[in-house]
Amino acid sequence: MRTVAVVGAGAAGTLTATRLLREALEPVHVLLVDPDLTTGRGVAYSTPDTRHLLNVPASGMSAYAEEPDHLVRWLRGSVAPDAQPHDFVPRAWYGAYLATLLARAADTGPGRLTRVHDTVTRVEEHDGGLLLGTASGDPLEADAVVLALGTRPAATWAPDELRASPRFVPDPWAPAALADLPDGDVLLVGTGLTMVDVAITADRPGRALHAASRHGVLPRTHRLPTTPPVDPPNGLVHCTDLPSLRRLVEEHVLETLEITGDWRPAIDGLRSVTTAVWQRLPDADKRAFLAEDARTWDAHRHRMPPVTRARLDAVAEAGRLVQHVGSVAEVEETADGLDVRLTDGTTLHVGSVVNCTGPVADLAADPLLGTLYAAGLVSPGAAGLGLATGPAGRVTGPTAAPVWTLGSLRRGDLWESTAMPEIRVQAADVARAVLAHLGDGTAALADPAVAARPTGAVGGLRHAASHESRNGAADPGPAGDRPDGRPAARPAAGPVAP
Ligand SMILES: Cc1cc2nc3c(=O)[nH]c(=O)nc-3n(C[C@H](O)[C@H](O)[C@H](O)COP(=O)(O)OP(=O)(O)OC[C@H]3O[C@@H](n4cnc5c(N)ncnc54)[C@H](O)[C@@H]3O)c2cc1C
């Protein structure tokens, strides 16, 4: 049986593993490798705080692009009988959804799933295949590798004194990271969607939350009911330089605002052309966009649900949220907290500092990618973001090793590559390309009916499926989800389940 190692069991890796198991016509062994105890959650969907919502309505978050109502049907049949397409549901439910789909695929498809709780430290070509080194020292062998590593928050901005302090939370999405914040006020560094979630979790009477960023830009809010996207003018799609692009986007937004009374349909209408436009920009313009425009773009493109906005406003109106425009200049640890000086001159005394600056996506930030680069298996993506990739996400390094990637590691090539509407399509593409590489059902791949097969209805050969877990760790993922689809009880959940 051919073996595929999917490295990373977040949303992207779990969905790729699901696709491999659903669509394989011959038996395939999928190794899903991630040290995390959970499956399908990753950074975004591991939060047990049910006030942390998807920032996309349920109608846009189906795991299968060809079945847009799949998530809504799953919600109705499991956790929320009254779920509506326009609902912004808890992210924890979404993690349970993905884990359930993987379990189903493992139970019904011709393949075999092994969930390996380990960290991959290197990948090398070996004897016609690939050998994966792991933190535990137990090597894994595979015929193809899919890198679904995502990107974790990096705290490169933090002074050494802060990084060394137990009062610093470098990764708010690490298990139980927000469960026991020390008494006192909290400084949130970064003012994006992560800050909004952390503020909602950390808020309590008597505690001030300070949110600081150099730019002071806050994410915008969805408006309900939504207005359908408005296509951009043709000229915008053919634009090849940043100054013209800025002008054309501004004109498109103003015109849309005039016609519909809302700027959001203009931004949403750009989604289908974003990758083509990004790929036409010269490298220098891409870097200029990242330095000067990306924050504003993200704030308008990745919006918060209205209910989340209302929760944030309630904290601010109670006088417990203060915004600062500046970054951390100096930190001194005292007997009962941290004295922090911001570049705007403010000095704060806080009980803790939480890194809300979000992920970075360069090779140097990830130890595994560094070793893959040194081994010639991968090379950096455009503008230094992620990995260089070809069709269906196959990495293009000096060697032609059978390695694929998806999600945020394709940001340099695609820009629009971090949210589920893109990741679900990429997962399907990667799975088909990997299966074709393994010689599985290449003829069937040309048949759109096979590509659009409904959940669980795997045609072709059928073999007893197997789903096992290596390394003995409990897996609250597929096996740990309750039969009704509700997330299993999780360890270390605090009073507000942060
Ligand atoms: C807070 C937050 C909220 C979001 N909300 C939404 C939303 O509502 N809708 C939406 O569409 N998108 C949302 N996103 C975007 C999100 O990035 C994607 O939806 C998706 O979760 C990305 O999943 P991923 O698997 O690519 O990455 P991750 O979730 O980061 O998973 C990567 C996994 O790889 C593992 N890993 C990394 N290195 C190794 C290694 N060397 N060996 C083994 N395992 C490894 C990690 O442990 C991790 O579990 C959100 C993002 C964040 C951060």
PDBQT file of the ligand as one rigid body, heavy atoms in Angstrom, charges set to zero:
ROOT
HETATM    1  C1  LIG A 501      -7.671  32.837  15.447  1.00  0.00    +0.000 C 
HETATM    2  C2  LIG A 501      -7.988  32.494  14.022  1.00  0.00    +0.000 A 
HETATM    3  C3  LIG A 501      -9.297  32.443  13.567  1.00  0.00    +0.000 A 
HETATM    4  C4  LIG A 501      -9.584  32.125  12.251  1.00  0.00    +0.000 A 
HETATM    5  N1  LIG A 501     -10.893  32.066  11.842  1.00  0.00    +0.000 NA
HETATM    6  C5  LIG A 501     -11.165  31.711  10.575  1.00  0.00    +0.000 A 
HETATM    7  C6  LIG A 501     -12.527  31.610  10.132  1.00  0.00    +0.000 A 
HETATM    8  O1  LIG A 501     -13.455  31.885  10.877  1.00  0.00    +0.000 OA
HETATM    9  N2  LIG A 501     -12.769  31.245   8.843  1.00  0.00    +0.000 N 
HETATM   10  C7  LIG A 501     -11.724  30.965   7.989  1.00  0.00    +0.000 A 
HETATM   11  O2  LIG A 501     -11.996  30.619   6.839  1.00  0.00    +0.000 OA
HETATM   12  N3  LIG A 501     -10.450  31.059   8.378  1.00  0.00    +0.000 NA
HETATM   13  C8  LIG A 501     -10.139  31.414   9.645  1.00  0.00    +0.000 A 
HETATM   14  N4  LIG A 501      -8.842  31.498  10.038  1.00  0.00    +0.000 N 
HETATM   15  C9  LIG A 501      -7.790  31.185   9.074  1.00  0.00    +0.000 C 
HETATM   16  C10 LIG A 501      -7.145  29.823   9.381  1.00  0.00    +0.000 C 
HETATM   17  O3  LIG A 501      -5.775  30.067   9.199  1.00  0.00    +0.000 OA
HETATM   18  C11 LIG A 501      -7.601  28.696   8.491  1.00  0.00    +0.000 C 
HETATM   19  O4  LIG A 501      -9.001  28.632   8.460  1.00  0.00    +0.000 OA
HETATM   20  C12 LIG A 501      -7.115  27.312   8.958  1.00  0.00    +0.000 C 
HETATM   21  O5  LIG A 501      -7.465  27.085  10.302  1.00  0.00    +0.000 OA
HETATM   22  C13 LIG A 501      -5.644  27.102   8.759  1.00  0.00    +0.000 C 
HETATM   23  O6  LIG A 501      -5.377  25.768   9.098  1.00  0.00    +0.000 OA
HETATM   24  P1  LIG A 501      -3.968  25.101   8.847  1.00  0.00    +0.000 P 
HETATM   25  O7  LIG A 501      -4.158  23.647   9.032  1.00  0.00    +0.000 OA
HETATM   26  O8  LIG A 501      -3.392  25.578   7.567  1.00  0.00    +0.000 OA
HETATM   27  O9  LIG A 501      -2.993  25.693   9.963  1.00  0.00    +0.000 OA
HETATM   28  P2  LIG A 501      -2.918  25.463  11.584  1.00  0.00    +0.000 P 
HETATM   29  O10 LIG A 501      -4.243  25.574  12.140  1.00  0.00    +0.000 OA
HETATM   30  O11 LIG A 501      -1.866  26.392  11.996  1.00  0.00    +0.000 OA
HETATM   31  O12 LIG A 501      -2.434  23.953  11.715  1.00  0.00    +0.000 OA
HETATM   32  C14 LIG A 501      -1.127  23.546  11.414  1.00  0.00    +0.000 C 
HETATM   33  C15 LIG A 501      -0.785  22.336  12.249  1.00  0.00    +0.000 C 
HETATM   34  O13 LIG A 501       0.500  21.885  11.828  1.00  0.00    +0.000 OA
HETATM   35  C16 LIG A 501       1.185  21.374  12.960  1.00  0.00    +0.000 C 
HETATM   36  N5  LIG A 501       2.608  21.388  12.678  1.00  0.00    +0.000 N 
HETATM   37  C17 LIG A 501       3.374  22.471  12.378  1.00  0.00    +0.000 A 
HETATM   38  N6  LIG A 501       4.654  22.072  12.202  1.00  0.00    +0.000 NA
HETATM   39  C18 LIG A 501       4.682  20.729  12.377  1.00  0.00    +0.000 A 
HETATM   40  C19 LIG A 501       5.712  19.757  12.309  1.00  0.00    +0.000 A 
HETATM   41  N7  LIG A 501       6.980  20.089  12.036  1.00  0.00    +0.000 N 
HETATM   42  N8  LIG A 501       5.403  18.465  12.556  1.00  0.00    +0.000 NA
HETATM   43  C20 LIG A 501       4.112  18.100  12.837  1.00  0.00    +0.000 A 
HETATM   44  N9  LIG A 501       3.094  18.986  12.896  1.00  0.00    +0.000 NA
HETATM   45  C21 LIG A 501       3.390  20.278  12.671  1.00  0.00    +0.000 A 
HETATM   46  C22 LIG A 501       0.781  22.315  14.090  1.00  0.00    +0.000 C 
HETATM   47  O14 LIG A 501       0.934  21.689  15.351  1.00  0.00    +0.000 OA
HETATM   48  C23 LIG A 501      -0.681  22.621  13.742  1.00  0.00    +0.000 C 
HETATM   49  O15 LIG A 501      -1.578  21.791  14.453  1.00  0.00    +0.000 OA
HETATM   50  C24 LIG A 501      -8.529  31.844  11.356  1.00  0.00    +0.000 A 
HETATM   51  C25 LIG A 501      -7.202  31.912  11.810  1.00  0.00    +0.000 A 
HETATM   52  C26 LIG A 501      -6.937  32.211  13.125  1.00  0.00    +0.000 A 
HETATM   53  C27 LIG A 501      -5.499  32.258  13.593  1.00  0.00    +0.000 C 
ENDROOT
TORSDOF 0
